[in-house]
Structure formats: C-alpha cells, structure tokens
Amino acid sequence: MLLATASGLGLTLAAAALPVTVWAQDNEPVRGGVLKIASLGLDTADPHRHTGSIGVQQIYVEGLTSIANDGTAKPFLAERFEVSEDGLSYTFHLREGVKFHNGDTMTSADVLANFERVKSNVQGGWLASAMKFTSGFEAPDEHTFVVRMSAPYAPFLNLISELWILSPKSTGWNDTITQPIGTGPFLFGKWAPNVQLSAPAFADYWQEDLPYLDAVEFDLRDAGDSSLALRAGDLHIGSIDVDSIADIKATTDVHVEYLKGTSVDYFTFNNRKARAPLDNPRVREAIVYALDKATIASFAAGESGIVNNQWASPTNAYFNEDVRKADKHAKADLATARRILDEEGINPSDHTLEIISWDLPQNQVYVEMVRALGFKVDYIPYEDLGLQQRLDRYDWDIVLAGSGPRADVYLQYVVMTSDGPNVRFTGGIQDPEFDAALKKAVTTPDFETRKNLYLDAAKIIADKHYVTVINQSSAAFGVRNEVHGFEFGYTYSPHYAAGGLAHAWLSKK
C-alpha cells in the first residue's frame, strides 16, 4: 500500500530531503498491534436500533449480505442466496462453522430470531420499512434461512446488510441490547460512550487466519478533522476535512483514501408550500441554470467532487453515463436563466428568497450564485437540530441539503415520496406521478428494468425542478503508512465481505 501511495503522490528525489519514518516492508502480514481509528460514532450498543452509527458496529457484527464497491449486495454470513423470479422468496444458504463471540455456532434459528426481533420490536428506520414487506420466515434446516415477501421489494438484499446477526443470548435481547454478541473479527469490548470503544480480536473468527491485529480502538469524541492526530501518530486512520487533503498528501507518513460510496449534495425548493415566484416551475428552472455545479463541487469536496445529475455515482451499478452527458444544467448558463425570467415577467430584484442550510462554508457559494441572477437573498445557516425544526415549518424558499452514502439507491429516492421519511430535506414533495413511478421501480425484480424505472422516476423530479442533484463526493480519510491491507467499504463500513479491518495489519519500525 505504501509503494502504491508514493507512486500516486508523484514523489521525486526532492522528497528524500524530508524526514521519513521507515517502516518494515514485509511481504507477509505482521500479527499483533492495536490500530487506532476515528470515524462515525457509536450511538447505541443495540445494533438493531442504530441511527446511523454504522462506522463502528460492523467490526463486531455481520449481516447475511454486504455492500460491494458498485453498491450491489454480495453474500457475507450467507455463503450464497437465491431470489425467486417473482421476487417473493429469498433463500439464504448460511456459512457453516460461524461462531458467535460466546462460542456458540450460528444456525438458521439464530438468524430467524434476529429477523423476528427486528420485525416485531424495532420501530422506524430503513430496517422497519423493509420488514413491512416480509410475510414469514422459515428455517428448514440449520444452514438454510428463507424469507417470504408479501410483495416484491427490490432493495431488500441491500438493506439487510445492516440487519446484523446477533446471538439471542445477547444481554437485553428482549428489550435493548447492552452487550452485543456478534460474529465479527473483533469483540464488543469496553465502551465509554462518546469517548472510546476498545475491541479485542476474536480468536475463533470464521475467516481463517484473520484478524491480524490484537485489537482496534475507536476514538468516539467526534473531533472532526483528524489531521493533527494522524501526523502525531495518535491515530492510524481518521477522517479529514477537504481543506486538509493537500497538507496530508504533502506528508511522508500519512496518505489519503476515500470511501467507496458517495454523498450527494442537492438544491431543493420548498415543494410543500411554495411562495411566489417559486411556485412557477419555469422560475425554478431559471435559478437552476444559474448554478455552477463544477465550482460548487470543487469548493465542497475538492478532488473527490463529481458533477452529476443522478442519485447514483459513476461507480454505482445504477449509474447511467448517457443521462449524465445529457445534463443541460452541467454548466451555468446565466443568459438562458435571464431569458426565462424575462419570458415569465419576473424582475429578480423585486423578490427576496430565503435560503436555509446547515452551517457549511460551501453553502455561501450557492447563495452568491442566486444573487448573481439578481434576486435578493436572506441566508440563514443552522446547526442540525435547528435546521430540521425550521424545515418542518415550510416557511422558507430554498434549502441546501445532502445525504451520505446509502446501502441502496432506493434510500435516496424514498425521501422524495409523499409519505416518505425525512421528506423535509427534499422540500416535502407530494407528487402522485413520482410516487407511482418509484413504486413500480421498487417492485420490479429484474435489475436492468428496475434501473431504467428509477431513471424514469428521477426524470419526473428533475423536469419539475423539485430537487436538483449538484454533485457527489467521497469522504476523505487519512491513513498512516504503517497500515496495510485496509480499505473502507461502501457505507463507512470498516469491515465488509471483500475487506476491511479484519485484513489490516501494522508494519513495525
């Protein structure tokens, strides 16, 4: 990994004058050591009740499926799975010999108990939504688990990558789990909320000869940019801000890596209680023409920013290059924007638009682009809770929002449905045409057909100028050069079917 990184940075003889820490370049992994990492926090000890803290949990719990780099579902605790042609039956063939951390062998009865627990006891969230489509669970033998569906639900395999399998003997099983017993390469060790999780290696992990590390320590203090701690050697892996990427790349002991999945930034109008002149779709179109996507992407995400008009990134299986090439808003066009406003009889200087957002520096760029069209703008940035409360009032004109990587592209679409979760962030759209189009996509088992149906649904949103996708980007992490064998997964996952911390090892000086 170090040699590849050095090549990527274009290091030359001039760099030889810099102080360099020399790490042993063993071809074989080195066993032992404690890796220190700072990523997303841990909000609960109950993996079935998390509210987004997937950046920690997956080292001690695993699912039947795992998300691959292209956003598709792959087998994990299931050795393989089969889906019936009508999408109403999923059969999982479980790996044999998988041990829980208490020494018990995982069986289909344990898997069934986890699915029943989520269906019966977990309210809200993506898993609860998926469970609404299930009509029954079966365990015909110790290594086979079957899910019956009341209707086809295409995101199912992806969403259950976050339905982590725990021993029913986990403390708090019938209420809220406080001591999870999973199957992962590391144990749920000592947890100090908002401070640290210490996770020792699991000696009987099912993947032979893994993990290499003695333990992993997660820094849960939510310190934001980790560049100073990385340079000092206090962390091996940590998130870094866009402004720190160039400095990290200039160091000799740390390099930059990115998540495989992307976040998406979008520009949203108030679609629930639109005020004049934004109740006119043509005026909304004019404002979108004034947005310079490339400038926004560069300012917000640096080199990882990707100008896009889709909810799937270029590396995702649902992406369509022809659709991106056809993006008429890929570049700003103020002349067209002003022509449309003239045609609609709109004098921008007569109108004051209220724009709200999270308090992020890149959002000021949007504001100036709207002002450049001649509108007056009242811009109000908020912290997270304040923004959500203000959004629910629908007394604003534009919100600058975004979402992180999702286990399935459907989760980017569902927030635009009339009765979906977090609809406030997409302006409270209520469009029966879109709802029907998305339902048709979700209930279509065939992938290629479903892919085109998702694009049809997205076109409705784009053509009516409810929400405009601006760019996508991958979160950046600094990784010290003594770390080998590690890459992040798709959704902040530090452990997944194809890699992660189970495969990581540390060089010795």
C-alpha positions in Angstrom: 0.0 0.0 0.0 2.8 2.4 0.8 4.5 1.9 -2.5 1.3 2.5 -4.4 0.6 5.6 -2.4 4.1 7.0 -3.0 3.7 6.5 -6.7 0.3 8.1 -6.7 1.7 11.2 -5.0 4.4 11.5 -7.6 7.2 11.7 -5.0 10.6 12.5 -6.5 14.2 12.7 -5.3 13.5 16.1 -3.8 11.3 14.4 -1.2 14.3 12.5 0.0 15.4 15.5 2.0 12.3 15.3 4.1 12.3 13.4 7.4 10.9 10.0 6.6 9.8 7.3 9.0 11.0 3.9 7.6 8.5 1.1 8.2 9.3 -2.6 7.6 8.1 -3.6 4.2 7.2 -7.2 4.9 5.5 -9.1 2.1 3.7 -11.1 4.7 1.2 -9.6 7.1 2.5 -8.9 10.6 0.4 -10.1 13.5 -0.3 -8.0 16.6 -0.7 -4.4 17.5 -3.6 -2.1 18.3 -5.0 0.0 15.4 -6.5 3.4 16.4 -9.2 4.9 14.3 -11.6 7.8 14.3 -14.8 7.5 12.2 -18.5 7.9 12.7 -19.6 7.5 16.3 -21.5 4.8 18.2 -24.9 5.9 19.3 -26.2 2.6 20.9 -25.0 -0.8 21.9 -28.0 -2.4 20.2 -27.1 -2.9 16.5 -30.7 -3.3 15.5 -31.6 0.2 16.8 -28.8 2.3 15.4 -29.5 5.7 13.9 -26.6 5.8 11.6 -23.6 4.7 13.6 -22.5 2.0 11.1 -18.9 3.2 11.1 -18.1 1.2 14.3 -20.6 -1.6 14.7 -19.6 -3.7 11.8 -16.3 -4.8 13.3 -18.2 -6.9 15.8 -21.4 -7.8 14.0 -22.1 -9.0 10.4 -25.1 -9.4 8.1 -26.2 -12.1 5.7 -25.2 -9.7 2.9 -22.6 -7.0 2.4 -22.4 -4.0 0.0 -19.8 -4.3 -2.7 -17.9 -1.3 -4.2 -20.5 -0.9 -7.0 -23.3 -0.7 -4.5 -24.7 -4.2 -5.1 -25.3 -6.8 -2.4 -22.9 -9.8 -2.0 -23.1 -12.8 0.3 -21.4 -12.5 3.7 -22.7 -14.7 6.5 -24.7 -16.3 3.8 -22.4 -18.3 1.5 -24.9 -17.7 -1.3 -28.5 -16.6 -1.8 -31.3 -17.1 -4.3 -34.2 -14.9 -5.2 -37.3 -16.3 -6.9 -38.2 -14.9 -10.3 -41.3 -13.2 -8.8 -39.2 -11.6 -6.1 -41.4 -13.1 -3.3 -38.9 -15.6 -1.9 -35.3 -15.2 -0.7 -33.3 -18.3 0.2 -30.0 -17.9 2.1 -27.5 -20.7 2.4 -25.6 -19.9 5.6 -21.8 -20.4 6.1 -21.1 -23.4 8.3 -18.9 -23.1 11.4 -19.5 -19.4 12.1 -19.1 -18.8 15.8 -20.7 -16.2 17.9 -18.4 -14.4 20.4 -19.7 -16.6 23.2 -18.6 -19.7 21.4 -22.0 -20.9 20.1 -22.3 -21.9 16.5 -24.6 -19.7 14.4 -27.6 -21.5 12.9 -30.6 -20.6 10.9 -32.7 -20.5 14.1 -30.5 -17.6 15.3 -30.9 -15.8 12.0 -34.6 -16.2 12.2 -34.7 -14.9 15.7 -32.9 -11.7 14.6 -35.3 -11.1 11.7 -38.3 -11.7 14.0 -36.8 -9.3 16.6 -36.4 -6.5 14.1 -39.9 -7.1 12.6 -41.6 -7.2 16.0 -39.6 -4.8 18.1 -37.8 -2.2 16.0 -39.8 0.9 15.1 -38.8 3.4 12.4 -35.7 3.4 10.2 -34.8 1.5 7.0 -35.0 -2.0 8.5 -38.5 -1.4 9.8 -39.5 -0.4 6.3 -38.1 -3.5 4.7 -39.7 -5.7 7.3 -43.2 -4.4 6.3 -42.8 -6.4 3.1 -42.0 -9.7 4.8 -44.8 -12.2 5.3 -42.8 -15.0 7.0 -39.5 -16.5 7.9 -38.5 -20.2 7.7 -35.5 -22.3 8.9 -35.9 -25.6 7.1 -32.5 -26.8 8.3 -29.6 -25.5 10.4 -28.0 -23.8 7.4 -30.9 -22.6 5.3 -33.0 -19.5 6.0 -36.0 -18.4 3.9 -37.8 -15.1 3.8 -41.2 -14.8 2.2 -42.4 -11.5 0.9 -46.0 -10.1 0.6 -44.8 -8.1 -2.4 -41.6 -7.7 -4.3 -39.2 -5.3 -2.7 -36.0 -4.8 -4.7 -33.9 -3.0 -2.0 -34.2 -6.0 0.4 -30.9 -7.6 -0.1 -29.0 -4.3 0.2 -31.0 -3.2 3.3 -30.4 -6.4 5.2 -26.7 -5.7 5.0 -27.4 -3.6 8.1 -29.6 -6.3 9.8 -26.7 -7.6 11.8 -26.9 -11.1 13.2 -26.5 -11.4 17.0 -26.7 -14.2 19.4 -30.2 -14.3 21.0 -28.2 -14.7 24.2 -27.0 -11.1 24.0 -27.8 -9.2 27.2 -31.0 -7.2 26.7 -32.3 -9.2 23.8 -35.9 -8.8 24.8 -35.6 -5.0 25.2 -32.5 -3.0 24.3 -29.2 -4.9 23.9 -26.4 -3.7 26.1 -23.8 -6.3 25.4 -24.0 -7.4 21.8 -22.7 -10.9 21.0 -21.8 -10.9 17.3 -19.8 -12.9 14.8 -17.3 -10.2 13.6 -13.5 -10.3 13.7 -13.4 -8.1 16.9 -15.4 -8.2 20.1 -17.6 -5.5 21.6 -15.2 -4.7 24.4 -15.1 -1.7 26.7 -17.3 1.1 25.6 -17.2 4.6 27.0 -19.9 6.5 25.1 -18.7 9.5 23.2 -15.1 8.7 24.2 -13.8 5.3 23.1 -14.6 1.7 22.1 -11.9 -0.9 22.7 -12.5 -4.0 20.6 -10.2 -7.0 21.1 -9.7 -9.6 18.3 -11.9 -12.6 18.2 -9.7 -15.7 18.3 -12.4 -18.0 16.7 -13.4 -15.8 13.8 -14.7 -17.7 10.9 -12.4 -16.3 8.2 -9.3 -18.4 8.6 -6.1 -16.6 10.0 -8.0 -13.3 10.5 -7.8 -10.8 12.0 -4.1 -9.9 12.2 -4.5 -7.1 14.8 -4.7 -7.7 18.5 -7.4 -5.0 18.9 -9.0 -1.9 17.4 -9.6 1.3 19.4 -12.2 3.7 18.1 -12.0 7.4 19.1 -15.6 8.4 19.6 -15.1 12.0 20.6 -16.3 13.4 17.3 -13.3 15.7 17.0 -13.9 16.4 13.3 -10.7 16.8 11.3 -8.1 14.2 12.5 -5.1 15.5 10.5 -3.1 16.7 13.6 -3.7 13.4 15.4 -2.7 11.4 12.3 0.6 13.4 11.9 1.4 13.0 15.5 0.8 9.2 15.3 -2.0 9.3 17.9 -4.3 7.8 15.2 -3.7 5.3 12.4 -6.9 6.2 10.5 -9.1 9.3 10.8 -11.5 11.5 8.9 -10.1 14.7 7.4 -11.6 17.8 6.1 -11.4 18.9 2.4 -9.0 21.7 3.4 -6.6 19.2 5.0 -6.2 16.9 2.0 -3.4 18.8 0.3 -1.5 19.1 3.6 -1.9 15.3 4.3 -0.7 14.5 0.8 2.4 16.6 1.3 3.4 14.5 4.4 5.5 11.4 4.2 3.8 9.3 7.0 0.2 9.7 6.0 -1.8 9.2 2.8 -5.4 9.8 1.7 -8.1 7.3 1.0 -11.7 7.7 0.2 -15.0 5.8 0.9 -16.2 3.7 -2.0 -19.8 5.2 -1.6 -20.5 8.8 -2.2 -22.5 11.6 -0.5 -24.8 13.6 -2.7 -25.5 17.3 -2.5 -28.7 18.8 -3.8 -30.5 22.1 -4.3 -34.1 21.9 -3.1 -37.1 24.3 -3.4 -40.0 24.4 -1.0 -42.3 22.0 -2.7 -44.9 21.8 0.0 -45.8 25.5 0.4 -44.1 27.2 -2.5 -44.2 31.0 -2.4 -44.3 33.2 -5.5 -42.4 33.4 -7.7 -41.0 29.9 -6.9 -44.4 28.3 -7.4 -43.7 28.7 -11.1 -41.6 25.7 -12.4 -40.0 27.9 -15.0 -38.7 30.3 -12.4 -37.2 27.4 -10.5 -35.6 26.2 -13.8 -34.1 29.6 -14.3 -32.4 29.5 -10.9 -31.0 26.1 -11.6 -29.5 27.4 -14.8 -27.6 29.9 -12.6 -25.8 27.2 -10.6 -22.2 26.4 -11.5 -22.0 22.8 -10.4 -18.3 22.4 -11.0 -17.4 25.3 -8.8 -19.7 24.0 -6.1 -18.3 20.5 -6.3 -14.7 21.8 -6.1 -15.4 24.1 -3.2 -17.3 21.4 -1.3 -15.3 18.3 -1.9 -12.0 19.1 -3.7 -10.7 16.4 -6.0 -13.4 13.9 -4.9 -16.2 16.2 -6.1 -18.1 14.8 -9.1 -20.6 16.9 -11.1 -23.6 14.8 -11.5 -27.4 14.8 -12.2 -28.1 11.4 -10.8 -28.7 9.9 -7.4 -26.2 7.1 -8.2 -22.5 7.8 -8.5 -20.4 6.8 -11.6 -19.1 3.7 -9.8 -22.6 2.5 -8.8 -24.4 -0.2 -10.8 -27.5 2.1 -11.2 -25.5 4.9 -12.9 -26.2 5.8 -16.5 -23.5 7.7 -18.4 -25.8 8.8 -21.2 -28.1 10.5 -18.6 -25.1 12.4 -17.2 -24.0 13.5 -20.7 -27.5 14.9 -21.3 -27.4 17.1 -18.2 -28.5 20.6 -19.5 -27.5 22.1 -16.1 -24.0 20.7 -16.0 -22.7 24.2 -16.6 -24.1 27.5 -15.5 -26.0 29.5 -18.2 -26.9 32.9 -16.9 -28.1 34.1 -20.3 -30.7 31.3 -20.5 -31.7 31.9 -16.9 -32.3 35.6 -17.5 -34.2 34.9 -20.8 -36.6 32.5 -18.9 -37.2 35.1 -16.2 -37.9 37.7 -18.8 -40.4 35.4 -20.6 -42.2 34.8 -17.2 -42.3 38.5 -16.5 -40.1 38.2 -13.4 -37.8 41.0 -12.2 -35.5 39.2 -9.7 -34.8 42.4 -7.8 -38.4 42.6 -6.8 -38.1 39.3 -4.8 -36.3 38.2 -1.7 -35.6 34.5 -1.4 -35.0 32.9 2.0 -32.3 30.2 1.8 -31.6 27.9 4.7 -29.0 25.2 5.2 -26.5 23.6 7.6 -23.7 25.9 8.6 -21.2 24.8 6.0 -18.8 27.1 4.1 -19.7 25.8 0.7 -23.3 26.8 1.0 -22.3 30.5 0.7 -21.3 29.7 -2.9 -24.9 28.7 -3.8 -26.1 31.9 -2.2 -23.9 34.1 -4.3 -24.9 32.3 -7.5 -28.6 33.1 -6.8 -27.7 36.7 -6.0 -25.8 36.9 -9.3 -29.1 36.3 -11.1 -30.5 39.5 -9.4 -32.5 38.0 -6.5 -32.2 39.4 -3.0 -31.3 36.6 -0.6 -31.7 36.2 3.1 -29.4 33.3 4.0 -29.8 31.6 7.4 -27.4 28.7 8.3 -28.4 26.4 11.2 -26.9 23.6 13.3 -28.6 20.2 12.6 -31.5 20.3 15.1 -32.3 23.9 14.3 -32.4 23.2 10.6 -34.7 20.2 11.0 -37.1 22.3 13.1 -37.1 25.1 10.6 -37.6 22.8 7.7 -40.8 21.3 9.2 -42.4 24.8 9.2 -42.1 25.1 5.4 -41.8 28.9 5.7 -38.6 29.1 3.6 -37.9 29.1 -0.2 -34.8 27.0 -0.8 -32.8 24.5 1.3 -29.3 23.4 0.5 -29.1 19.8 1.7 -27.4 16.4 1.1 -27.2 12.8 2.2 -24.4 10.4 2.9 -23.7 7.0 1.3 -26.7 4.7 1.4 -26.9 0.9 1.3 -29.3 1.1 -1.7 -30.1 3.8 -4.2 -33.8 3.5 -3.2 -32.9 5.3 0.0 -32.0 8.4 -2.0 -35.4 8.3 -3.7 -37.7 7.5 -0.9 -37.2 10.9 0.8 -38.9 12.4 -2.2 -42.2 10.4 -1.8 -45.3 12.0 -0.4 -45.2 10.0 2.8 -41.5 9.1 3.0 -39.0 9.6 5.8 -37.2 12.9 6.2 -39.2 14.5 3.3 -38.4 17.9 4.8 -34.9 17.7 3.2 -36.4 17.5 -0.3 -39.0 20.2 0.3 -42.0 18.0 1.1 -42.7 16.8 -2.4 -46.2 15.5 -2.9 -46.4 14.1 -6.5 -48.6 11.0 -7.2 -46.9 10.6 -10.5 -43.5 10.2 -8.9 -44.9 8.0 -6.1 -46.3 5.6 -8.7 -43.1 5.6 -10.7 -40.9 4.8 -7.7 -43.3 2.1 -6.5 -43.1 0.5 -10.0 -39.3 0.5 -9.8 -39.1 -0.9 -6.3 -41.5 -3.8 -7.1 -39.6 -4.8 -10.2 -37.3 -7.8 -9.6 -35.3 -7.6 -12.9 -32.3 -5.3 -12.3 -31.9 -3.7 -15.8 -35.7 -3.0 -16.0 -35.6 -1.5 -12.5 -32.6 0.6 -13.3 -34.4 2.3 -16.1 -37.5 2.7 -14.0 -35.5 4.5 -11.3 -34.2 6.9 -14.0 -37.8 7.5 -15.2 -38.7 8.4 -11.6 -35.7 10.7 -11.3 -36.7 12.5 -14.6 -40.0 13.5 -13.0 -38.2 15.2 -10.2 -35.7 16.9 -12.5 -38.3 18.0 -15.1 -40.5 19.6 -12.5 -37.4 21.2 -10.8 -38.3 20.0 -7.3 -34.8 18.9 -6.4 -31.6 19.3 -8.4 -28.6 17.0 -7.9 -25.4 19.1 -7.9 -22.5 16.8 -7.1 -21.3 13.7 -5.4 -18.2 13.2 -3.3 -16.5 10.6 -1.2 -15.5 11.2 2.4 -11.7 11.5 2.8 -9.6 9.7 5.4 -6.0 10.0 6.4 -4.3 6.6 6.8 -0.8 6.3 8.2 1.6 4.4 6.0 2.3 1.7 8.6 -1.3 0.5 8.0 -1.6 -2.2 5.3 -4.4 -4.3 3.9 -7.1 -1.9 4.7 -9.7 -0.1 2.6 -13.0 1.4 3.6 -16.2 -0.1 2.3 -19.2 1.4 0.7 -21.1 3.0 3.6 -18.5 4.0 6.2 -18.1 0.3 6.9 -14.7 -0.6 8.4 -15.5 -4.3 7.8 -17.3 -6.0 4.9 -17.2 -9.1 2.7 -14.3 -8.0 0.5 -12.1 -6.4 3.1 -11.7 -4.0 6.0 -10.1 -4.1 9.4 -10.1 -7.9 9.6 -7.4 -7.8 6.8 -5.5 -4.8 8.3 -2.0 -5.1 9.8 0.6 -2.8 11.0 4.3 -2.5 9.9 6.9 -2.4 12.6 9.7 0.1 12.6 
